[in-house]
Amino acid sequence: MKITPAINHSFVELYASDLKIVKDFYTKLGFKIVWEIDTYVVLKFDKSIIAFFKENFPEPRGVGIEIVIQVESQDIKDCYQKFLNLGIKINEPLTLQDYDKWDFRLHDPLGYYLRFTEPENILFC
């Protein structure tokens, strides 16, 4: 029996003091801008959605938070190599984890911690 992940009806909304930095970095990674106004931008990578609200928020940002982005449209190894070729600083290299999924991790320019991983075959009820 094949188990498929449940549809996720939530997304992450983060604070950013400069939306240009956000848009430049995330579009370089392959995110698409799906909606924006002066103070808000919504970005999408496969089925993962991240929104940024322009606000001066105290540092540090993202402490204790890991944003998981499942890579579906391409192989995780190809995605990793693409980021390396773009000069993206990787904090934790591509690794086969104990839970049998390949992933790698990096910080965005605002300090948010991102994990790019293979899709999970878990059914959430």
N, C-alpha and C positions, 0 to 999 in steps of 0.2 A: 504494500500500500504506500503510495506516494503522499507525503505530508507537505502541504504548502503553507507558507506564512500567511497569517491573517492580514487583511488590509488594515493599515494604520491610519486612523483619522486624526492624528495629532501631528504637530510640527513644532520645531524649535524657533522661538523668537528671542533674539539676542540684541544687546545694546551696542551701538558703535558711535564713536564721536565723529567719524569721517566715512561716509558711505562710498566715496570715490575709492578709497583704499580697499574697502570690502568688495566692491564691484570689480576692480582691477584684479585682485587676487583670485576671487572665486571663479570669474570667467576664464582666467588663465588655467585653472584646474579643469575646466570643462563644464562648469555650471552655466545654466541659461537663466537670464533675467526674465521672469514671467510676469512681473508687475512691479511698478514703482511709482512713487510720488517723491516730492522733495525730501521728506523725512522718513521714508520707508521703502525697502526693497525686498522682493521675494525672489529667491534663487532656487533652481531645481537641478538635481543631478540624478538621472534615472527617475526613481520614485521617491527620492529623498528631497525634502523641502526645508530650507532654512530661510528665515526672515530676519532682517535687521532693522531696528528702529533707531533713528538718529537721536542720540541722547548722550550727554556727558555723564558717564557712569563711573563711580570711583574704581580705581585700580586695586588689586588685580582682578581682571575679568576671568571668568571660567574656572575658578579654583574648585577642584573636586568634581568637575563636570567633564564627561567624555561624550562627544557627539559621534554617533556611529552612522557611517554612510555605507550602505551596501552597494557594491559595484555589480551591476547586472548587465550593462550594455557591452562590456568588454571584459576580457580576462584580467584578473587582479594583478597578474604579473606584468601584463602590458600597461596597465594603468600606472603601476609603480615605476616602470621604466620611463613612461611618458613624463611623469613628474620629475624624475631625475634629470631627464634631458632638458626640461624647462628650467632647471636650476632651483627647484623647490627644495628647501631644507627639510629633510626627513629626520624626525627625532628617534623613531624606532624603525629599523629596516624591515623589509618584507620577511615575515616569519611564519612558519607553520605552527600554530598554537596547539596546546594540549587538547583543545576541543575540536581539532581536525579542520580548522579553517585558516586560510592564509590571510594575513592582514599586515598593515603598516600604519604608523601614526606620525602626526605632525602638528605643529601649532600654526594657526593663522597669524597674520600680522598684529591682531589685537590680543593675542594670547589664548584664544579658544583652542582646545585640544580636540583634534579630529582623528578618528580611526576609520580607515577605509578597509573594508572586509568583503569576503565572499558572502553571498546571500545565505541566510539561515533557513533551514528547512524545519522550522519549529511551528507548531500550531498553537497560537495563543487564543484562549477562549474568553 
